[in-house]
Amino acid sequence: MRRGSMTAQRWLARAVNTHRVPWIACCVPWIAIGCIALAACSSTSTSIVVHATTGLPPGVYGVTCRDNTGDAARMQAVIDTSAPGTVIQIIGTCLLTRGIVLAGDRTYVGGSTTGTVLKQDGPMSFVLASSAYVDNSASTGDPVQIRDLTVTCDGSGSTDGIIVMNWQTDVQQIDVHGCGGSGIVDTSVAQNGRAINNTSVNSRFEDNFISNSGEYGFEVLDPVNAVTDGLLADNQIANSGADGIYLQNSEGWVISGNHLYGDGADAINAARLYASTISGNYIEDFGAARRSGTWYGIAGTAQGSLGSIIADNKVFNDIGELPGAQHVYIAVTETNYGTGYLSVSGNVIATVARADNAFYFNGAPHALDVASAANQVSGPGTPRALGGGVTLHSGM
């Protein structure tokens, strides 16, 4: 695990969070007014930068977008000339003709989710991406924080909304809408396809609204066991073309309190469960429009050794299911090595069709030890089915 001092960064982040520090609410408009005034006084500048020194900590800058094709260049210029530790305040609608590259060790904050809109205007592989990812770094980038803004894609191509390859990332109160690719991606693989050689841990994604993604709503892309120990909590994830939440590696992750609906494929797909927690999520529907294949409300594969928890989830298919497909509401489909351990409790499931399985556990080709208790299942489906290598008991 990579560690470092975050005292200054956290202090700056708290200073610009108007929800947590009331005095800043009166100062954020001051930044916007200053930015507009500077724009009015300068006819030659290609960027709008304000260094606020009254009532704010040093290193706070503002950029005001004009909803025109110069916005991408203006925003990128502010980022490229900023110093580590800078807070960058973005105001208005930004018409982006190219993706914006986010330098590490900085905080990017909008006025509000509706007051700051970053709008795709042309082909691009991403709307926002960390510089470590874009520059093909061999190691993870420095921490970034992104708060209180909207990313609006135009639905074309495979554009991802936000791609981070940074440790201790903090993304909160962001709306990401209509991206042809995935809404938010946390990755250990740089743009050139090469994986980093260290870890990228301890990131948080909270209270975001991700909707109408062509692929995944939220994605962890991690073939090398680097993106671990993250938090994905209290998000609304709607109408994903593929899985609502897909984690290629879920080691140490907490996936909690999310509301998922309109999932084209699985609702939550968490591979390589290892000291992982999937709890308190509300899944309204998953794979409902499919006419073949098997689709899961919550699915995972288990690693050997340390166990994981699947608890207190509500998993339904409210809009019904089409004939021809099979739906499994909660499943662990394989143990990848050794013996996997799993605690399953307090989940509520209502199956729709006789072909449905409420629970399915399989350890083969290895072993899976499952403690299962206090779950509630209704509907015409099979309450529980077991594959190979499973030991089932009620726990302590």
C-alpha positions in Angstrom: 0.0 0.0 0.0 1.3 3.4 -0.9 1.0 6.0 1.8 1.7 9.7 2.1 0.7 12.8 4.1 -2.7 14.0 3.1 -3.2 16.7 5.8 -3.0 19.7 3.5 -5.1 18.1 0.7 -7.9 17.1 3.1 -7.9 20.6 4.7 -8.2 22.2 1.3 -11.0 19.8 0.3 -12.9 20.6 3.5 -12.4 24.3 2.8 -14.3 24.2 -0.5 -17.1 21.8 0.6 -20.0 24.2 1.1 -22.1 21.4 2.6 -19.7 20.8 5.4 -18.2 24.3 6.0 -20.9 26.9 5.9 -18.6 30.0 5.6 -17.3 29.0 2.2 -20.8 29.2 0.7 -20.6 33.0 0.8 -17.1 32.9 -0.8 -17.7 30.6 -3.8 -19.8 33.3 -5.5 -17.0 35.7 -4.9 -14.7 33.5 -6.9 -17.2 33.3 -9.8 -17.7 37.1 -9.7 -13.9 37.6 -9.8 -13.6 35.2 -12.7 -16.3 37.1 -14.7 -14.7 40.5 -13.9 -11.3 39.3 -15.1 -12.9 38.0 -18.4 -14.4 41.4 -18.9 -11.1 43.2 -18.4 -9.0 41.0 -20.7 -9.7 40.5 -24.4 -6.5 38.5 -25.1 -6.2 36.0 -22.3 -6.9 32.4 -23.3 -7.6 31.3 -19.7 -9.5 32.8 -16.8 -7.6 32.4 -13.5 -8.3 34.0 -10.2 -6.1 33.6 -7.2 -8.4 34.3 -4.3 -6.6 35.6 -1.2 -9.4 37.1 0.9 -11.1 34.7 3.2 -9.8 31.6 1.4 -6.7 29.5 1.9 -3.9 30.0 -0.6 -4.0 27.9 -3.8 -7.7 28.4 -4.8 -8.3 29.1 -8.4 -11.4 29.7 -10.5 -12.3 29.1 -14.1 -15.5 30.2 -15.7 -16.8 28.4 -18.8 -18.6 30.2 -21.6 -20.5 27.3 -23.3 -18.3 27.7 -26.4 -15.5 25.8 -28.1 -12.8 27.6 -26.3 -13.8 26.1 -22.9 -11.6 23.0 -23.1 -8.4 25.1 -23.8 -9.3 27.5 -21.0 -9.9 24.8 -18.5 -6.8 22.8 -19.4 -4.6 25.9 -19.2 -5.8 26.5 -15.6 -5.0 22.9 -14.7 -1.6 22.8 -16.4 -0.4 26.0 -14.8 -1.7 25.1 -11.3 0.6 23.9 -8.5 0.2 20.8 -6.4 -2.4 21.3 -3.7 -4.5 23.7 -5.8 -8.2 23.8 -5.5 -9.8 24.5 -9.0 -13.3 25.9 -8.9 -15.2 25.4 -12.2 -18.3 27.6 -12.9 -20.9 27.4 -15.7 -21.4 25.1 -18.7 -18.2 23.9 -20.3 -18.5 22.9 -24.0 -15.7 20.4 -24.3 -14.3 19.6 -27.8 -11.6 17.3 -26.2 -11.2 15.4 -23.0 -9.7 17.2 -19.9 -6.6 15.8 -18.3 -6.6 16.1 -14.5 -3.3 16.7 -12.7 -2.9 14.8 -9.5 -2.7 16.3 -6.0 -5.5 18.8 -6.8 -9.2 19.3 -6.0 -11.7 19.9 -8.8 -15.0 21.4 -7.5 -18.1 22.8 -9.2 -20.5 25.3 -7.9 -23.2 22.6 -7.8 -24.2 19.6 -9.9 -26.5 21.7 -12.0 -24.4 24.9 -11.9 -21.3 23.3 -13.4 -21.8 21.1 -16.4 -19.0 19.5 -18.5 -20.6 18.7 -21.8 -19.1 16.5 -24.5 -19.0 18.2 -27.9 -17.2 15.8 -30.3 -15.5 12.4 -30.4 -13.2 11.7 -27.4 -12.3 8.6 -25.4 -13.0 10.3 -22.1 -14.4 13.5 -20.7 -12.2 13.7 -17.6 -9.1 11.5 -17.0 -6.2 11.6 -14.7 -2.8 12.6 -16.1 -1.3 9.4 -14.9 -3.7 7.4 -17.1 -3.2 9.7 -20.1 0.6 9.9 -19.8 0.9 6.2 -19.5 2.5 6.3 -16.1 4.0 3.1 -14.7 2.7 3.9 -11.3 -0.5 5.3 -9.9 -1.1 9.1 -9.8 -1.3 11.3 -6.8 -4.7 11.7 -5.1 -7.4 13.8 -6.7 -10.8 15.0 -5.5 -13.7 15.7 -7.8 -16.9 17.2 -6.4 -20.2 18.9 -7.2 -20.4 18.9 -11.0 -22.1 17.2 -13.9 -20.5 15.3 -16.8 -22.8 15.0 -19.8 -21.8 12.8 -22.7 -23.5 12.8 -26.1 -24.0 9.0 -26.1 -21.6 8.4 -29.1 -18.8 5.9 -29.4 -17.3 4.4 -26.2 -16.6 7.6 -24.4 -16.0 7.1 -20.6 -17.2 9.9 -18.3 -14.4 9.9 -15.7 -11.3 7.7 -15.6 -9.0 7.8 -12.6 -5.7 6.0 -12.1 -4.9 7.6 -8.8 -4.7 6.3 -5.2 -6.9 7.8 -2.6 -9.3 9.3 -5.1 -12.4 11.0 -3.7 -15.4 11.5 -6.1 -18.6 12.8 -4.5 -21.9 14.4 -5.6 -21.1 14.0 -9.3 -23.7 13.4 -12.0 -22.5 11.4 -15.0 -25.0 11.0 -17.8 -25.2 9.4 -21.3 -21.7 8.2 -21.8 -21.2 5.7 -24.6 -18.7 3.8 -22.5 -18.7 3.5 -18.7 -19.7 6.3 -16.4 -16.8 6.2 -13.9 -13.8 4.0 -14.3 -11.2 3.2 -11.5 -8.3 1.5 -13.3 -4.8 0.1 -12.9 -4.3 0.1 -16.7 -3.0 3.2 -18.5 -4.1 4.4 -21.8 -1.5 2.4 -23.6 -2.9 -0.8 -22.1 0.0 -1.4 -19.6 -0.7 -2.0 -16.0 0.9 0.0 -13.2 3.7 -1.6 -11.1 2.5 -0.5 -7.6 -0.9 -0.2 -5.9 -3.8 2.2 -6.3 -5.8 1.9 -3.2 -8.2 3.6 -0.7 -10.4 5.5 -3.1 -14.0 6.6 -2.4 -17.0 7.1 -4.7 -20.0 8.4 -2.8 -23.4 10.0 -3.4 -23.0 10.1 -7.2 -25.7 9.7 -9.9 -24.6 7.6 -12.9 -27.1 7.1 -15.6 -27.6 5.8 -19.2 -24.1 4.4 -19.6 -23.6 2.4 -22.8 -21.4 -0.1 -20.9 -20.9 -0.2 -17.1 -22.2 2.4 -14.7 -19.2 2.0 -12.4 -16.2 -0.1 -13.5 -13.0 -1.3 -11.8 -10.5 -2.4 -14.4 -7.7 -4.2 -12.6 -6.0 -7.3 -13.9 -3.0 -7.0 -11.5 -4.6 -6.7 -8.1 -3.7 -3.1 -7.6 -7.1 -1.3 -7.2 -8.2 -2.6 -3.8 -9.7 -1.4 -0.5 -12.1 1.1 -2.1 -15.6 2.4 -1.1 -18.5 2.6 -3.4 -21.4 3.9 -1.3 -24.8 5.5 -1.6 -24.7 6.0 -5.4 -27.7 5.9 -7.8 -26.8 3.9 -10.9 -29.5 3.7 -13.6 -30.0 2.3 -17.1 -26.6 0.8 -17.7 -26.2 -1.0 -21.0 -24.1 -3.7 -19.4 -23.6 -4.2 -15.6 -24.6 -1.5 -13.2 -21.4 -2.1 -11.1 -18.6 -4.2 -12.5 -15.4 -4.9 -10.5 -12.7 -7.0 -12.2 -11.2 -7.0 -8.7 -13.2 -6.5 -5.5 -10.6 -7.2 -2.9 -11.2 -5.2 0.2 -14.0 -3.1 -1.4 -17.1 -2.0 0.4 -20.1 -1.8 -2.0 -22.9 -0.4 0.2 -26.1 1.5 0.1 -26.3 1.8 -3.7 -29.6 1.9 -5.7 -29.5 0.2 -9.1 -32.2 -0.1 -11.7 -32.5 -0.5 -15.4 -29.5 -2.8 -15.6 -29.0 -4.3 -19.1 -27.0 -7.2 -17.7 -26.0 -7.9 -14.1 -26.7 -5.4 -11.4 -23.5 -6.0 -9.3 -20.7 -8.2 -10.7 -17.8 -8.4 -8.3 -15.0 -10.8 -9.2 -12.3 -12.0 -6.8 -14.1 -11.5 -3.5 -11.5 -11.2 -0.7 -12.4 -9.5 2.6 -15.1 -7.7 0.5 -18.5 -6.4 1.7 -21.6 -6.1 -0.5 -24.4 -4.8 1.8 -27.5 -2.7 2.0 -27.9 -2.3 -1.8 -31.3 -1.9 -3.5 -31.6 -3.6 -6.8 -34.9 -3.1 -8.6 -34.2 -5.0 -11.8 -31.5 -6.7 -13.8 -31.2 -8.4 -17.2 -35.0 -8.0 -17.5 -35.0 -7.5 -21.3 -32.8 -10.5 -22.0 -34.3 -13.5 -23.8 -31.3 -15.9 -23.3 -28.4 -16.4 -21.0 -28.1 -16.2 -17.2 -28.2 -12.8 -15.4 -27.4 -11.9 -11.8 -28.6 -9.4 -9.3 -25.4 -9.9 -7.3 -22.7 -12.1 -8.6 -19.1 -12.8 -7.6 -16.3 -15.2 -7.6 -14.4 -16.0 -4.4 -10.7 -16.0 -3.6 -9.3 -18.4 -1.1 -8.4 -17.5 2.5 -10.1 -14.4 3.9 -13.9 -14.4 3.7 -16.5 -11.8 2.4 -20.0 -10.6 3.3 -23.2 -10.4 1.3 -25.8 -8.9 3.7 -29.0 -6.9 3.9 -29.5 -6.4 0.2 -32.9 -6.1 -1.5 -32.9 -7.8 -4.9 -35.9 -7.8 -7.1 -37.0 -7.8 -10.8 -39.9 -5.3 -10.5 -40.6 -5.0 -14.2 -40.7 -8.8 -14.8 -38.6 -11.1 -16.9 -38.8 -12.3 -20.5 -39.0 -16.1 -21.2 -35.8 -17.8 -22.3 -33.4 -16.3 -19.9 -32.5 -17.5 -16.4 -32.2 -15.0 -13.5 -30.2 -15.7 -10.3 -30.6 -13.1 -7.6 -27.5 -13.6 -5.5 -24.7 -16.0 -6.5 -21.1 -16.9 -6.0 -20.2 -18.9 -9.0 -16.7 -20.1 -8.4 -13.8 -20.2 -6.0 -10.6 -19.3 -7.8 -8.2 -21.1 -5.5 -8.1 -22.7 -2.1 -11.2 -22.4 0.1 -13.4 -19.4 -0.1 -15.4 -18.2 2.9 -18.7 -16.4 2.7 -21.3 -15.0 5.1 -24.8 -14.4 3.6 -27.5 -12.9 5.8 -30.5 -10.6 6.0 -31.1 -10.4 2.3 -34.6 -10.0 0.9 -35.5 -11.6 -2.5 -38.7 -11.9 -4.5 -38.3 -14.2 -7.5 -40.6 -13.7 -10.5 -40.5 -17.0 -12.5 -40.2 -20.7 -11.6 -36.9 -20.9 -13.5 -35.3 -18.3 -11.1 -32.8 -19.1 -8.4 -32.9 -16.9 -5.3 -29.4 -18.1 -4.2 -26.8 -20.1 -6.0 -23.4 -21.1 -4.6 -20.6 -23.0 -6.3 -17.1 -23.6 -5.2 -15.9 -25.9 -8.0 -13.2 -26.5 -9.1 -12.2 -25.5 -5.5 -14.1 -25.3 -2.2 -16.6 -22.7 -0.8 -17.7 -22.5 2.8 -21.0 -20.6 3.2 -22.7 -19.5 6.4 -26.2 -18.5 5.4 -29.0 -17.3 7.8 -32.0 -15.0 8.2 -32.6 -14.4 4.5 -36.1 -13.9 3.2 -37.2 -15.4 -0.1 -40.6 -15.2 -1.8 -42.0 -16.0 -5.2 -42.2 -19.1 -7.4 -38.4 -19.7 -7.9 -36.0 -22.0 -6.2 -34.9 -20.6 -2.9 -31.4 -22.0 -3.1 -29.3 -24.2 -5.4 -25.8 -25.6 -4.8 -23.0 -26.5 -7.1 -19.9 -28.4 -6.4 -17.5 -28.0 -3.5 -19.9 -26.2 -1.2 -20.2 -26.6 2.6 -23.4 -24.9 3.8 -24.2 -24.1 7.4 -26.0 -21.5 9.5 -22.9 -20.0 11.1 -22.3 -19.3 14.8 
